[in-house]
Amino acid sequence: MDEAVVVRRSPAVAAERATELLPAVAAGVLAWAGAALPLLAVVRDADRGVDAMDESHYLLAAQPWASSSGFDGVFGWYLGILLRLLGNDVARLRVVAALVLVLVSLPAARATRRAAETATGETWPSWLRAVWPPAVVAGSLCFYVVFVRTPAYNWFAEVGLLLVAAGLSRLVVPRTRALRGVDVAAAAVQLGSGLAVTAIGKTTSALGALLVVGASAAVVPLLGRTPPRWVRSVVAATGLVLVVALVVHLLAVNGLGTTLTALRRAAGAVASVDPARYTVSGVLEGAVQGVWDVVAGSPGPLALWAGLPLLALLATGRPEAERRWWLLGLTLPGLVLPVLLVVHGFPGGVPGLASAAGPPAIAAETALAAALVAVAWRLGSREGVEGGDGRDGGGCVPLVLLGAGLTGLALCVPLGTNVQYATQTPAATGLFACAAGVLLAATPARVRVPALGVLAATVVVLAAVAVPTSRARAPYRLQPLAQQVLPRSVVPGAAPLLVDAETAGWIDDLRADAAAAGWRAGTPLLDLTWHPMAVLALDGRAPATLLPAFPGWGSEADSAAYALRQQDPEWGRRAWVLVPSQQPGATTAAALRATGRAFPDDYVLAGRVIAPYDGQQQDLWRPRNSG
């Protein structure tokens, strides 16, 4: 009889369960569809276009002959390994890079959601669980707001920091108080591998992340929620993972001496380009200024911060229902503001860099303000005392600390750059989303759920608008992708890329002039222009710094002289020179003085070409009696 009842009721139960799951499935499908838009914008036509400056530097660093050279670090050694595994196909490299960002975003989304659920003792609604992963993925794909698709140092930094974010979330709010080997291993692998990958990309970002992790490891045991033994085990295991990563690097990539030499050369090269910024004091000063630019990127967050103490005081004495509506009213405008800024004011590409800095930071700043207000009234009310069991009040302080740590990781992405942080902060949008999500989880449940829903929708819309807009309106230093239709072999041994007519003409003319003057593959080429694609197009050899000159700061002579001092003197004497026609002869002569040759007397003009993108006129010079 009972079995029959169960059988009769099973269809009804199944139908009820399906009805409950339907909103989650619909929300998840819609969110993933939104996240697919920036992904498709990147991978579609991945074989079209290549920037003659930035992307060419990255591809130079990835060449086999550059496996002991350094350009802004050693990321090129690993990028070269990946490129060769993909058959020297730049289009495949771009597709794989975007997919890797998607993959590493998933553990960060899962870990931050679990941290929030564990701290509050409440499970997120199924629809919110469904939209959270695509929201973090969409945020990570904002890496392509500045539409440079070839991965480089910032790509390694973002991949590594997303892994660190996943491990940090496990560290601050573990799933259990028991010391379990699987939890320790998972946290340690994510933290250790994340720090290692970040260090491959940017040493400064890795040092910043290490400080965040160290501070978290010191603070977590003081909260009384996480056993100190668990934290010590994770830290020790993370150290072991880092040691293993170093051993693998030394055995499989490059030895210690070569690595240290390359790092020293890279540091000297950037210091010669911009000595005011690339010193210890300069990096610190630039970091403070850059963080301030991000924080102050919009008047909205500043207004929240200015009124925070008064608002917290007013909220504490209000009835519970009124306080929650008040907090929701405080939070939602700051979460919707990024969408308004992007949809109505984002021009796309490089012209939009200034306005692109604010949106990813606004949500995190708003969430931090809301979380601090929530903590203020909880600590002064019965809710804060009765929340000791971890339900809707307990654990809000750890979440605020975790959110602050994740915000610190996001700010590590641009750490160390000498340009506006606005150019690199969009790459941290996924990390800012994780930080904002954790911070909003510290608010009461009736605020938490709608605020997190709005946050997820905001990030998806932001990425779905900003990345395709950049692709369509202003791909980085490229003509529109529709004009990239002529196949040219840019990277030696790689499949051709589709380029525009100006780039194709520049490549053809450069190769023709060089061949007529006696150029041979493997010849040293000192490129003193903004366009190092010339070394790739001619299959030449750049100096070990890979950055002989950078005209933007007026240091052409100093940086080129530094690069030549790292080479055998005979290398410099055999090197051909590509120089902007408008560059003063005295500047070129000073740059080449280390070769022992006088410019222009010891050189013969081999050709004159017009570079793509900016129409720079360039002269190719061959050394006399170079053998």
MILUM-185943 format. One record per residue (C-alpha): residue in one letter; x, y, z. Coordinates in steps of 0.001 Angstrom, whole numbers, plus 500000, padded with zeros to 6 digits. Layout:
% MILUM-185943
["a",[X,Y,Z]]
...
END
This chain:
% MILUM-185943
["m",[500000,500000,500000]]
["d",[502764,502393,500945]]
["e",[504741,501486,497846]]
["a",[501719,502199,495682]]
["v",[501320,505569,497312]]
["v",[504940,506346,496653]]
["v",[504618,505317,493032]]
["r",[501496,507420,492552]]
["r",[503144,510441,494116]]
["s",[506461,510183,492260]]
["p",[505267,511938,489089]]
["a",[503907,514799,491166]]
["v",[507154,515101,493105]]
["a",[509140,514984,489894]]
["a",[506935,517644,488343]]
["e",[507327,519856,491408]]
["r",[511084,519425,491341]]
["a",[511176,520247,487631]]
["t",[509116,523358,488287]]
["e",[511591,524427,490958]]
["l",[514563,523843,488654]]
["l",[513035,525637,485673]]
["p",[513937,529186,486869]]
["a",[517500,528063,487632]]
["v",[517898,526445,484211]]
["a",[516437,529469,482441]]
["a",[518615,531903,484411]]
["g",[521724,529803,483806]]
["v",[521104,529508,480068]]
["l",[520502,533248,479781]]
["a",[523635,534088,481778]]
["w",[525832,531698,479776]]
["a",[524424,533140,476550]]
["g",[525500,536593,477734]]
["a",[528959,535313,478692]]
["a",[529276,533692,475256]]
["l",[529084,537080,473519]]
["p",[532524,538377,474640]]
["l",[533993,534904,474098]]
["l",[532704,534768,470536]]
["a",[533968,538302,469913]]
["v",[537477,537072,470789]]
["v",[537604,533647,469140]]
["r",[535650,534574,466025]]
["d",[538109,535442,463290]]
["a",[541035,534693,465621]]
["d",[543304,534583,462563]]
["r",[542569,538205,461654]]
["g",[544889,541067,462541]]
["v",[548096,541448,464497]]
["d",[549288,544600,466224]]
["a",[552700,545664,464925]]
["m",[553761,546871,468383]]
["d",[552479,545168,471538]]
["e",[551448,541821,470080]]
["s",[554651,541693,468053]]
["h",[556697,542116,471233]]
["y",[554810,539220,472812]]
["l",[555389,537008,469779]]
["l",[559059,538019,469696]]
["a",[559419,536855,473295]]
["a",[557852,533515,472323]]
["q",[560362,532687,469567]]
["p",[562747,529732,470100]]
["w",[565822,531925,469672]]
["a",[564488,534176,472485]]
["s",[564286,531312,475001]]
["s",[567030,532916,477090]]
["s",[565972,536530,476485]]
["g",[563789,538668,478710]]
["f",[561035,541112,477808]]
["d",[559208,542456,480885]]
["g",[560089,539131,482536]]
["v",[560127,535519,481379]]
["f",[556535,535035,480239]]
["g",[557736,534620,476656]]
["w",[559488,531348,477479]]
["y",[556195,529785,478549]]
["l",[554201,531504,475830]]
["g",[556634,530002,473317]]
["i",[556108,526507,474737]]
["l",[552351,526925,474408]]
["l",[552654,528366,470902]]
["r",[554784,525452,469705]]
["l",[552424,522917,471302]]
["l",[549694,524514,469187]]
["g",[551679,524122,465985]]
["n",[552952,527725,465875]]
["d",[549404,528813,465079]]
["v",[548701,532274,466510]]
["a",[544948,531908,465912]]
["r",[544862,528726,467989]]
["l",[546908,530445,470671]]
["r",[544330,533218,470940]]
["v",[541432,530763,471152]]
["v",[543152,528639,473796]]
["a",[544046,531737,475841]]
["a",[540386,532799,475978]]
["l",[539255,529295,476916]]
["v",[541849,529106,479692]]
["l",[540402,532299,481189]]
["v",[537004,530620,481159]]
["l",[538327,527469,482831]]
["v",[540238,529197,485641]]
["s",[537247,531435,486374]]
["l",[535100,528432,487316]]
["p",[537033,527349,490449]]
["a",[537206,530990,491556]]
["a",[533430,531292,491197]]
["r",[532819,528000,493009]]
["a",[535217,528757,495873]]
["t",[533882,532258,496516]]
["r",[530284,531013,496468]]
["r",[531126,528211,498906]]
["a",[532935,530648,501156]]
["a",[529865,532874,501280]]
["e",[527519,529969,501942]]
["t",[529719,528510,504679]]
["a",[530153,531832,506462]]
["t",[526464,532679,506509]]
["g",[525218,529122,506942]]
["e",[522724,529601,504114]]
["t",[522676,528087,500651]]
["w",[522210,530418,497713]]
["p",[519019,529975,495687]]
["s",[519430,527575,492786]]
["w",[518979,530326,490185]]
["l",[521729,532412,491821]]
["r",[524035,529400,491901]]
["a",[523357,528965,488183]]
["v",[524192,532546,487173]]
["w",[527246,533063,489377]]
["p",[529797,531027,487320]]
["p",[528958,532710,483982]]
["a",[529063,536089,485722]]
["v",[532637,535508,486909]]
["v",[533573,534107,483483]]
["a",[532132,537179,481769]]
["g",[534077,539419,484141]]
["s",[537326,537606,483368]]
["l",[536701,538022,479637]]
["c",[536730,541798,480196]]
["f",[540470,541216,479836]]
["y",[539669,541861,476160]]
["v",[538073,545292,476685]]
["v",[541408,546562,475400]]
["f",[541164,544332,472372]]
["v",[544589,542671,472407]]
["r",[543965,538980,471835]]
["t",[547503,537578,471886]]
["p",[548255,536531,475507]]
["a",[551131,538192,477342]]
["y",[552259,539069,480857]]
["n",[548867,540403,481986]]
["w",[547181,537239,480745]]
["f",[549495,535101,482883]]
["a",[548891,537458,485814]]
["e",[545102,537215,485499]]
["v",[545135,533427,485136]]
["g",[547376,533096,488181]]
["l",[545428,535544,490326]]
["l",[542117,533804,489582]]
["l",[543690,530587,490897]]
["v",[544985,532452,493944]]
["a",[541474,533820,494524]]
["a",[540096,530273,494558]]
["g",[542737,529114,497015]]
["l",[542365,532214,499186]]
["s",[538624,531616,499495]]
["r",[539312,528096,500761]]
["l",[541840,529468,503216]]
["v",[539662,532143,504798]]
["v",[536452,530130,505049]]
["p",[537145,526393,504799]]
["r",[534332,523942,504288]]
["t",[535053,522114,507529]]
["r",[536859,522601,510784]]
["a",[538478,519183,510427]]
["l",[541925,518882,508939]]
["r",[541288,517000,505693]]
["g",[544075,516221,503274]]
["v",[541940,516844,500201]]
["d",[541041,520351,501396]]
["v",[544657,521180,502209]]
["a",[545836,519852,498834]]
["a",[543171,521739,496876]]
["a",[543897,525052,498597]]
["a",[547669,524599,498346]]
["v",[547628,523628,494658]]
["q",[545468,526618,493770]]
["l",[547509,529054,495847]]
["g",[550917,527680,494833]]
["s",[550203,527241,491132]]
["g",[548423,530598,491037]]
["l",[551377,532436,492562]]
["a",[553771,530629,490195]]
["v",[551765,531489,487076]]
["t",[551399,535096,488252]]
["a",[555178,535314,488749]]
["i",[555712,534041,485200]]
["g",[553664,536962,483943]]
["k",[554568,539829,486283]]
["t",[556925,539732,489239]]
["t",[555278,542791,490779]]
["s",[551811,541226,490602]]
["a",[553123,538040,492210]]
["l",[554752,539975,495047]]
["g",[551511,541858,495658]]
["a",[549523,538612,495675]]
["l",[552032,537036,498056]]
["l",[551509,539926,500475]]
["v",[547727,539469,500287]]
["v",[548008,535724,500942]]
["g",[550487,536269,503776]]
["a",[548259,538840,505452]]
["s",[545262,536518,505126]]
["a",[547189,533605,506618]]
["a",[548145,535791,509567]]
["v",[544631,537156,510153]]
["v",[542502,534057,509593]]
["p",[543510,532192,512787]]
["l",[542661,535273,514838]]
["l",[539022,535146,513745]]
["g",[538282,532045,515802]]
["r",[536530,530264,512898]]
["t",[539438,528522,511215]]
["p",[541775,526169,513114]]
["p",[545342,527570,513102]]
["r",[546651,524075,512350]]
["w",[544621,524007,509137]]
["v",[546067,527352,508033]]
["r",[549630,526283,508851]]
["s",[549162,523083,506846]]
["v",[547875,524980,503820]]
["v",[550739,527500,503988]]
["a",[553331,524727,504277]]
["a",[551803,522792,501386]]
["t",[551665,525977,499290]]
["g",[555376,526475,499903]]
["l",[555986,522920,498712]]
["v",[554005,523558,495525]]
["l",[556086,526665,494860]]
["v",[559301,524692,495354]]
["v",[558084,522046,492909]]
["a",[557185,524759,490386]]
["l",[560662,526266,490706]]
["v",[562337,522869,490239]]
["v",[560249,522178,487128]]
["h",[561230,525587,485734]]
["l",[564929,525012,486379]]
["l",[564919,521496,484933]]
["a",[562530,521881,482010]]
["v",[562621,525568,481007]]
["n",[565845,527380,481969]]
["g",[568562,527179,484569]]
["l",[568945,529498,487520]]
["g",[571790,531529,486014]]
["t",[569986,532112,482714]]
["t",[566763,533014,484511]]
["l",[568439,535524,486818]]
["t",[570362,537052,483924]]
["a",[567205,537427,481841]]
["l",[565318,539017,484740]]
["r",[568199,541396,485382]]
["r",[568324,542379,481719]]
["a",[564571,542874,481547]]
["a",[564621,545038,484676]]
["g",[567478,547097,483281]]
["a",[565704,547509,479943]]
["v",[562504,548912,481426]]
["a",[564507,551080,483810]]
["s",[566387,552550,480848]]
["v",[563057,553273,479150]]
["d",[561454,554955,482154]]
["p",[563936,555349,485028]]
["a",[561521,557486,487060]]
["r",[558925,554702,487299]]
["y",[560911,551484,487196]]
["t",[562669,551788,490527]]
["v",[561471,550509,493899]]
["s",[560288,553948,494954]]
["g",[558854,554617,491504]]
["v",[556849,551386,491500]]
["l",[555442,552157,494951]]
["e",[554565,555716,493976]]
["g",[552988,554519,490755]]
["a",[550982,551870,492627]]
["v",[549583,554419,495084]]
["q",[548655,556787,492272]]
["g",[547215,553980,490165]]
["v",[545059,552597,492963]]
["w",[543772,556074,493721]]
["d",[542862,556555,490062]]
["v",[540859,553316,490165]]
["v",[539130,554106,493456]]
["a",[538352,557680,492415]]
["g",[537289,556700,488915]]
["s",[533689,557625,489617]]
["p",[531958,560066,491995]]
["g",[529469,557374,493031]]
["p",[531825,555284,495202]]
["l",[533388,558399,496680]]
["a",[529963,559620,497790]]
["l",[529298,556260,499420]]
["w",[532612,556363,501245]]
["a",[532114,559948,502395]]
["g",[528707,559193,503880]]
["l",[529546,555744,505228]]
["p",[530023,556603,508947]]
["l",[526812,558648,509118]]
["l",[524840,556082,507153]]
["a",[526039,553258,509382]]
["l",[525057,555207,512477]]
["l",[521596,555972,511108]]
["a",[521035,552380,510026]]
["t",[521940,550856,513375]]
["g",[518983,552340,515225]]
["r",[516321,551483,512640]]
["p",[513901,548532,512732]]
["e",[515194,545401,511032]]
["a",[512884,545501,508012]]
["e",[513546,549178,507427]]
["r",[517284,548679,507772]]
["r",[517315,545977,505104]]
["w",[515322,548019,502614]]
["w",[517568,550959,503342]]
["l",[520703,548884,502715]]
["l",[519259,547473,499503]]
["g",[518516,551013,498352]]
["l",[522127,551935,499117]]
["t",[523563,548988,497228]]
["l",[521586,548643,494010]]
["p",[522411,552026,492396]]
["g",[526120,551336,492704]]
["l",[525676,547927,491065]]
["v",[523580,549258,488193]]
["l",[525865,552251,487554]]
["p",[528512,550199,485685]]
["v",[525946,549102,483130]]
["l",[524791,552671,482590]]
["l",[528374,553856,482164]]
["v",[529180,551165,479628]]
["v",[525977,551030,477634]]
["h",[525600,554786,477327]]
["g",[529157,556040,477434]]
["f",[531620,553367,476297]]
["p",[533084,554222,472893]]
["g",[535059,550996,472603]]
["g",[538736,550218,472332]]
["v",[541570,552562,473186]]
["p",[539449,555753,473247]]
["g",[537376,554181,476024]]
["l",[540198,553375,478410]]
["a",[539463,556248,480778]]
["s",[535832,555244,481243]]
["a",[536717,551547,481336]]
["a",[538533,551803,484656]]
["g",[535549,552718,486777]]
["p",[532938,549984,486150]]
["p",[534771,546935,487532]]
["a",[535812,548839,490628]]
["i",[532461,550495,491324]]
["a",[530725,547226,492210]]
["a",[533497,546190,494612]]
["e",[533586,549615,496271]]
["t",[529802,549682,496601]]
["a",[529775,546148,498008]]
["l",[532486,547016,500534]]
["a",[530505,550045,501701]]
["a",[527346,547938,502026]]
["a",[529182,545160,503864]]
["l",[530743,547556,506361]]
["v",[527350,549121,507042]]
["a",[525884,545648,507576]]
["v",[528689,544739,509991]]
["a",[528217,548018,511866]]
["w",[524559,547420,512668]]
["r",[525040,543698,513338]]
["l",[527745,544293,515904]]
["g",[525424,546693,517730]]
["s",[522303,544533,517589]]
["r",[520990,541159,518765]]
["e",[521451,539843,515221]]
["g",[525205,540013,515606]]
["v",[525085,538097,518881]]
["e",[522518,535513,517822]]
["g",[524330,534924,514550]]
["g",[527053,532964,516299]]
["d",[525774,529720,514790]]
["g",[526768,531004,511373]]
["r",[523278,531912,510145]]
["d",[522573,535287,508618]]
["g",[524955,537307,510653]]
["g",[527718,535041,511820]]
["g",[530739,535060,509567]]
["c",[530146,538515,508120]]
["v",[533483,539793,509449]]
["p",[535461,536970,507739]]
["l",[533586,537712,504526]]
["v",[534535,541383,504715]]
["l",[538178,540416,505205]]
["l",[538023,537910,502350]]
["g",[536379,540483,500111]]
["a",[539091,542996,500946]]
["g",[541735,540383,500103]]
["l",[540102,539586,496760]]
["t",[539945,543306,495989]]
["g",[543667,543466,496742]]
["l",[544264,540613,494268]]
["a",[542297,542516,491618]]
["l",[544480,545560,492146]]
["c",[547571,543357,491717]]
["v",[546765,542868,488011]]
["p",[547986,546339,486956]]
["l",[550583,546548,489738]]
["g",[553949,547683,488379]]
["t",[552784,549220,485110]]
["n",[554036,552690,484197]]
["v",[550885,553556,482268]]
["q",[547418,554425,483558]]
["y",[545942,551629,485621]]
["a",[542814,552221,483528]]
["t",[544463,550338,480664]]
["q",[544858,547126,482677]]
["t",[542196,547234,485408]]
["p",[539409,545852,483144]]
["a",[541371,542577,483090]]
["a",[540613,542274,486809]]
["t",[536826,542524,486407]]
["g",[536348,538832,487234]]
["l",[538333,539288,490450]]
["f",[536390,542447,491304]]
["a",[533175,540468,490749]]
["c",[534355,537760,493159]]
["a",[535260,540417,495728]]
["a",[531909,542178,495360]]
["g",[530032,538886,495583]]
["v",[531745,537893,498820]]
["l",[531209,541342,500325]]
["l",[527529,541425,499409]]
["a",[527158,537971,500979]]
["a",[527952,539625,504318]]
["t",[524686,541573,504127]]
["p",[521344,540193,505456]]
["a",[519629,537557,503341]]
["r",[516858,539822,502037]]
["v",[519546,542194,500743]]
["r",[522060,539541,499742]]
["v",[520005,537654,497170]]
["p",[518697,540580,495058]]
["a",[522038,542395,495305]]
["l",[523976,539345,494117]]
["g",[521486,538862,491299]]
["v",[521927,542438,490149]]
["l",[525722,542099,490447]]
["a",[525757,538981,488275]]
["a",[523538,540594,485660]]
["t",[525647,543739,485681]]
["v",[528905,541898,485034]]
["v",[527386,539809,482224]]
["v",[525912,542876,480508]]
["l",[529157,544829,480982]]
["a",[531222,542154,479233]]
["a",[528580,541479,476589]]
["v",[528583,545161,475600]]
["a",[532171,546290,476152]]
["v",[534158,543510,474463]]
["p",[532121,543249,471232]]
["t",[532021,547068,471076]]
["s",[535820,547234,471277]]
["r",[536092,544584,468582]]
["a",[533747,546450,466254]]
["r",[534799,550051,466862]]
["a",[538443,550099,467906]]
["p",[540433,546855,467942]]
["y",[543790,547697,469473]]
["r",[545976,549511,466892]]
["l",[544237,547696,464049]]
["q",[542019,548612,461174]]
["p",[538521,547085,461514]]
["l",[538710,543303,461418]]
["a",[536587,543254,458272]]
["q",[539567,544851,456484]]
["q",[541962,542104,457630]]
["v",[541674,539935,454521]]
["l",[545172,539460,453053]]
["p",[547128,536385,454225]]
["r",[550710,537063,455283]]
["s",[553190,534953,457206]]
["v",[554063,537170,460165]]
["v",[555651,534679,462577]]
["p",[558369,532500,460972]]
["g",[557127,528955,460522]]
["a",[553584,529794,461588]]
["a",[550363,529720,459638]]
["p",[549589,533011,457851]]
["l",[547455,535629,459531]]
["l",[544972,537843,457735]]
["v",[546079,541480,457744]]
["d",[544896,544738,456203]]
["a",[546262,546146,452975]]
["e",[548573,548652,454709]]
["t",[550180,545971,456877]]
["a",[550500,543593,453933]]
["g",[552160,546316,451846]]
["w",[554560,547178,454665]]
["i",[555584,543534,455073]]
["d",[556046,543029,451331]]
["d",[558051,546231,450846]]
["l",[560237,545564,453874]]
["r",[561049,542030,452728]]
["a",[561723,543156,449170]]
["d",[564056,545993,450214]]
["a",[565907,543774,452693]]
["a",[566346,540944,450185]]
["a",[567657,543336,447555]]
["a",[570246,544629,450038]]
["g",[571455,541123,450909]]
["w",[569415,540268,454008]]
["r",[569551,536679,455295]]
["a",[567338,535000,457892]]
["g",[568880,535087,461365]]
["t",[570633,538430,460829]]
["p",[570627,540740,463894]]
["l",[568166,543620,463588]]
["l",[568123,546610,465915]]
["d",[564569,547926,465638]]
["l",[564413,551513,466921]]
["t",[560779,552012,465891]]
["w",[557447,551377,467547]]
["h",[556914,548380,465269]]
["p",[558992,545322,466230]]
["m",[556978,543166,463836]]
["a",[559836,543915,461449]]
["v",[562051,541397,463275]]
["l",[559353,538732,462895]]
["a",[558589,539559,459270]]
["l",[562276,539328,458300]]
["d",[563005,536338,460587]]
["g",[565723,538416,462210]]
["r",[567200,538351,465689]]
["a",[566488,540974,468323]]
["p",[568823,541768,471228]]
["a",[568456,539733,474414]]
["t",[566338,542447,476058]]
["l",[563920,542317,473089]]
["l",[563296,546016,473683]]
["p",[566073,548090,472126]]
["a",[564175,551381,472206]]
["f",[560823,552771,473189]]
["p",[560270,556238,471715]]
["g",[557294,557122,473897]]
["w",[559424,558491,476738]]
["g",[562240,560024,474708]]
["s",[564788,557437,475858]]
["e",[565657,555869,472498]]
["a",[569390,556368,472883]]
["d",[569634,555136,476474]]
["s",[567476,552049,476019]]
["a",[569171,551041,472759]]
["a",[572605,551539,474286]]
["y",[571598,549373,477257]]
["a",[570347,546626,474918]]
["l",[573592,546669,472946]]
["r",[575691,546439,476106]]
["q",[574038,543095,476821]]
["q",[575277,541672,473508]]
["d",[578596,540537,472158]]
["p",[580176,543587,470408]]
["e",[580288,541695,467145]]
["w",[576495,541217,467294]]
["g",[576019,544982,467295]]
["r",[578485,545503,464455]]
["r",[576565,543030,462262]]
["a",[573142,544374,463176]]
["w",[570977,546105,460614]]
["v",[568980,549081,461879]]
["l",[565342,550070,461379]]
["v",[564789,553664,462464]]
["p",[561989,556249,462133]]
["s",[562873,558600,459293]]
["q",[561969,561645,461382]]
["q",[564212,560631,464285]]
["p",[567165,563047,464642]]
["g",[570422,561610,463348]]
["a",[572150,562512,466620]]
["t",[569709,560316,468562]]
["t",[570342,557347,466277]]
["a",[574089,557938,466420]]
["a",[574010,557960,470231]]
["a",[571976,554742,470245]]
["l",[574486,552986,467983]]
["r",[577652,554311,469603]]
["a",[578085,551089,471587]]
["t",[578517,549164,468316]]
["g",[581656,551088,467466]]
["r",[580049,552290,464262]]
["a",[579220,555887,463323]]
["f",[575776,556707,462011]]
["p",[575098,557324,459148]]
["d",[578635,557056,457762]]
["d",[579060,553343,458522]]
["y",[575631,552357,457181]]
["v",[573948,552136,453784]]
["l",[570266,552975,453307]]
["a",[568615,549730,452196]]
["g",[565002,550841,451917]]
["r",[562184,553092,453090]]
["v",[558738,551812,454065]]
["i",[555493,553168,455543]]
["a",[554381,551370,458687]]
["p",[550747,550383,459335]]
["y",[548382,551967,461834]]
["d",[550127,555334,462291]]
["g",[551816,555795,458911]]
["q",[555295,556082,460429]]
["q",[558018,556384,457773]]
["q",[560845,553948,458493]]
["d",[564356,553588,457076]]
["l",[566207,550277,456919]]
["w",[570005,550629,457151]]
["r",[572596,547955,456383]]
["p",[576040,548172,458042]]
["r",[578948,548610,455660]]
["n",[581462,545751,455467]]
["s",[579377,543576,457772]]
["g",[580557,540373,456117]]
END
